[in-house]
Amino acid sequence: MIRVDAQEVTMFGQSTVQESAVLLTPLHLVEEINHRVVNEYSEAIASLSLAASRAANETTKQALASAAERLRDHAESHRALLPPPTQAGTNLADYIGRICNAFAQSTLAEREVLLVLDATDVVLPADRCWRIGLVIAELIRNAARHGLKGRSGRISVHLAVDAGQLICLVRDTGRPTVAAIPGRGQRLVLSLVEDLGGCVEWTFAPDGARALVRLPLHDNLHSIEATRSDAQLAGEVL
């Protein structure tokens, strides 16, 4: 007979609940859902590729292969939104660059939309880079969907550091509806920016719309630079 101490069971149960609570924070859920979406894309791509290899008709084979390639591009855009694979400092310009490249290839190029990135190199904690990436990605989606409305045009993303703040500016050359009702995209951006301790404002003009995000930066830069200095000093001592 195996005897189990009731106190151990209670402690184990409490520990499990606490761990689950940590795992089920909103951003962890976003990360987990994104992983699942990428995996489902992979399964669909594999099925289409297999069907294409078995197709006897050449037209059918090419159509299936083309569909698999389109899904592969969309999967890459989702994969680009996964958190940076490190807990150390991450170059925000490089991270946003990967997101822009993936979006351009998956959805914008076929619509003849030019996506341009002008970004200053700045090192931030990986988790903060990920959140900023989610903001930029949603602003690009909104610009393509609501600003350009499926038409060709230009979307520009500008990242710069000014007076201890990170300035993110996304603008398009579309014809926005000034009286548009805020949708899920704007609510998502507002929630993420608030979580980052910043602010966002949208302006609309005949030559396009723009979204301006301001985020505090000084504390994050200081912590990264301090860590680097300590590491350099340790190297010199050794």
C-alpha positions as CSV (number, residue, x, y, z in Angstrom):
1,M,0.0,0.0,0.0
2,I,1.3,3.5,-0.9
3,R,0.6,6.2,1.7
4,V,0.4,9.8,0.5
5,D,0.6,12.6,3.0
6,A,-2.4,14.9,2.7
7,Q,-0.3,18.0,3.3
8,E,2.0,17.1,0.4
9,V,-1.1,16.7,-1.8
10,T,-2.4,20.1,-0.7
11,M,1.0,21.8,-1.3
12,F,1.3,20.1,-4.7
13,G,-2.2,21.3,-5.6
14,Q,-1.4,24.9,-4.6
15,S,1.9,24.8,-6.5
16,T,0.1,23.5,-9.7
17,V,-2.5,26.3,-9.4
18,Q,0.1,28.9,-9.0
19,E,2.1,27.7,-11.9
20,S,-1.0,27.6,-14.1
21,A,-1.8,31.1,-13.1
22,V,1.6,32.2,-14.2
23,L,1.3,30.4,-17.5
24,L,-2.2,31.8,-18.3
25,T,-1.3,35.5,-18.3
26,P,-2.7,37.3,-21.4
27,L,0.7,37.6,-23.1
28,H,1.6,33.9,-22.4
29,L,-1.8,33.0,-24.0
30,V,-0.9,35.2,-27.0
31,E,2.4,33.4,-27.4
32,E,0.9,29.9,-27.0
33,I,-1.9,30.7,-29.5
34,N,0.7,31.9,-32.0
35,H,2.7,28.7,-31.6
36,R,-0.4,26.7,-32.2
37,V,-1.3,28.7,-35.3
38,V,2.1,28.2,-36.7
39,N,1.9,24.4,-36.1
40,E,-1.5,24.3,-37.8
41,Y,-0.1,26.1,-40.8
42,S,2.7,23.5,-40.9
43,E,0.2,20.7,-40.9
44,A,-1.9,22.3,-43.7
45,I,1.3,23.0,-45.8
46,A,2.4,19.4,-45.4
47,S,-1.1,18.1,-46.5
48,L,-1.1,20.4,-49.6
49,S,2.5,19.4,-50.5
50,L,1.6,15.7,-50.3
51,A,-1.5,16.2,-52.4
52,A,0.5,18.1,-55.0
53,S,3.1,15.3,-55.2
54,R,0.3,12.8,-55.8
55,A,-1.7,14.9,-58.3
56,A,-1.7,13.5,-61.8
57,N,-2.8,16.7,-63.5
58,E,-0.1,19.3,-63.9
59,T,-2.4,22.2,-63.5
60,T,-3.8,20.8,-60.2
61,K,-0.2,20.1,-59.0
62,Q,0.8,23.7,-59.6
63,A,-2.3,25.1,-57.9
64,L,-1.7,23.0,-54.8
65,A,2.0,23.9,-54.7
66,S,1.1,27.6,-55.1
67,A,-1.4,27.3,-52.2
68,A,1.2,25.6,-50.0
69,E,3.7,28.4,-50.8
70,R,1.1,31.1,-49.9
71,L,0.4,29.3,-46.6
72,R,4.1,29.1,-45.9
73,D,4.5,32.9,-46.3
74,H,1.6,33.4,-43.8
75,A,3.2,30.9,-41.4
76,E,6.4,32.9,-41.6
77,S,4.6,36.1,-40.7
78,H,3.2,34.4,-37.6
79,R,6.5,33.0,-36.7
80,A,8.1,36.4,-36.9
81,L,5.7,37.5,-34.1
82,L,7.1,34.9,-31.7
83,P,9.1,36.3,-28.9
84,P,12.9,36.7,-29.5
85,P,14.6,33.4,-28.6
86,T,16.6,35.0,-25.8
87,Q,16.0,36.6,-22.4
88,A,18.9,39.0,-22.9
89,G,18.9,42.3,-24.7
90,T,17.5,42.3,-28.3
91,N,18.1,44.8,-31.1
92,L,14.7,46.2,-31.7
93,A,15.5,47.3,-35.2
94,D,16.5,43.8,-36.2
95,Y,13.4,42.3,-34.6
96,I,11.0,44.8,-36.3
97,G,12.9,44.3,-39.6
98,R,12.1,40.5,-39.5
99,I,8.5,41.3,-38.9
100,C,8.3,43.8,-41.7
101,N,10.0,41.4,-44.2
102,A,7.6,38.6,-43.3
103,F,4.6,40.8,-43.7
104,A,5.8,42.3,-46.9
105,Q,6.2,38.9,-48.4
106,S,3.0,37.3,-47.1
107,T,0.4,39.9,-47.7
108,L,1.7,43.3,-49.0
109,A,3.8,42.4,-52.1
110,E,0.9,40.9,-54.0
111,R,-1.2,44.0,-53.3
112,E,1.7,46.2,-54.6
113,V,2.1,47.8,-51.2
114,L,5.6,49.1,-50.4
115,L,6.6,48.7,-46.8
116,V,9.6,50.8,-45.7
117,L,11.4,50.6,-42.4
118,D,13.6,53.3,-41.0
119,A,14.8,52.2,-37.5
120,T,17.5,53.3,-35.1
121,D,19.5,50.5,-33.4
122,V,18.4,50.2,-29.8
123,V,18.8,47.2,-27.4
124,L,15.8,46.4,-25.2
125,P,14.8,43.4,-23.0
126,A,13.4,40.6,-25.3
127,D,10.0,40.7,-23.7
128,R,9.6,44.4,-24.3
129,C,10.8,44.0,-27.9
130,W,8.1,41.3,-28.4
131,R,5.3,43.6,-27.1
132,I,6.5,46.5,-29.3
133,G,6.6,44.1,-32.3
134,L,2.9,43.2,-31.6
135,V,2.1,46.9,-31.6
136,I,3.9,47.6,-34.9
137,A,2.5,44.5,-36.6
138,E,-1.1,45.5,-35.7
139,L,-0.5,49.1,-36.9
140,I,0.8,47.7,-40.2
141,R,-2.2,45.5,-40.6
142,N,-4.6,48.4,-39.9
143,A,-2.8,50.6,-42.4
144,A,-3.1,48.0,-45.1
145,R,-6.7,47.1,-44.3
146,H,-8.3,50.4,-43.3
147,G,-5.9,53.0,-44.7
148,L,-5.1,51.6,-48.1
149,K,-8.3,49.4,-48.2
150,G,-6.6,46.7,-50.4
151,R,-5.2,49.2,-52.9
152,S,-1.6,49.7,-53.7
153,G,0.4,52.3,-51.8
154,R,3.1,52.8,-49.3
155,I,3.4,52.1,-45.6
156,S,6.3,53.5,-43.7
157,V,7.6,52.5,-40.2
158,H,9.9,54.9,-38.4
159,L,11.6,54.0,-35.0
160,A,13.8,56.6,-33.2
161,V,14.9,57.5,-29.8
162,D,14.2,61.0,-28.5
163,A,14.6,62.5,-25.0
164,G,14.4,59.1,-23.3
165,Q,11.5,57.9,-25.3
166,L,11.1,55.4,-28.1
167,I,9.1,57.0,-30.9
168,C,7.2,54.7,-33.3
169,L,5.5,56.2,-36.3
170,V,3.5,54.2,-38.8
171,R,1.9,56.1,-41.7
172,D,0.2,55.1,-45.0
173,T,-0.7,56.8,-48.2
174,G,-4.4,55.8,-48.2
175,R,-7.6,57.7,-47.8
176,P,-8.8,56.9,-44.2
177,T,-12.3,57.4,-43.0
178,V,-12.1,60.2,-40.4
179,A,-15.3,59.1,-38.6
180,A,-14.2,55.5,-38.4
181,I,-15.3,53.6,-35.3
182,P,-12.3,52.2,-33.4
183,G,-12.2,48.4,-33.9
184,R,-10.4,45.5,-32.4
185,G,-7.1,46.5,-33.9
186,Q,-7.1,49.9,-32.3
187,R,-8.3,48.4,-28.9
188,L,-5.4,45.9,-29.1
189,V,-2.9,48.6,-29.8
190,L,-4.2,50.8,-27.0
191,S,-4.1,47.9,-24.5
192,L,-0.5,46.9,-25.5
193,V,0.8,50.5,-25.4
194,E,-0.8,51.1,-22.0
195,D,0.8,47.9,-20.7
196,L,4.2,49.3,-22.0
197,G,3.6,52.6,-20.1
198,G,3.2,54.7,-23.2
199,C,0.6,56.5,-25.3
200,V,-0.6,56.4,-28.9
201,E,-2.5,58.9,-31.1
202,W,-3.9,58.6,-34.5
203,T,-4.2,61.5,-37.0
204,F,-6.1,61.4,-40.4
205,A,-5.4,63.6,-43.4
206,P,-6.3,63.5,-47.1
207,D,-2.9,62.1,-47.9
208,G,-3.1,59.3,-45.4
209,A,-3.2,58.3,-41.7
210,R,-0.5,58.0,-39.1
211,A,-0.2,56.4,-35.7
212,L,2.3,57.9,-33.3
213,V,3.4,55.8,-30.3
214,R,5.6,57.1,-27.5
215,L,7.1,54.7,-25.0
216,P,9.4,55.3,-22.0
217,L,12.9,54.0,-22.7
218,H,15.5,55.4,-20.3
219,D,15.1,52.7,-17.6
220,N,15.3,49.9,-20.0
221,L,18.4,51.3,-21.8
222,H,20.1,51.9,-18.5
223,S,19.6,48.4,-17.3
224,I,20.9,46.9,-20.5
225,E,24.0,49.2,-20.6
226,A,24.7,48.5,-16.9
227,T,24.7,44.7,-17.6
228,R,27.0,45.2,-20.6
229,S,29.4,47.4,-18.6
230,D,29.5,44.8,-15.8
231,A,30.2,42.0,-18.3
232,Q,33.0,44.0,-20.0
233,L,34.6,44.9,-16.6
234,A,34.5,41.2,-15.6
235,G,36.2,40.3,-18.9
236,E,38.9,42.9,-18.3
237,V,39.5,41.5,-14.8
238,L,39.8,38.0,-16.1
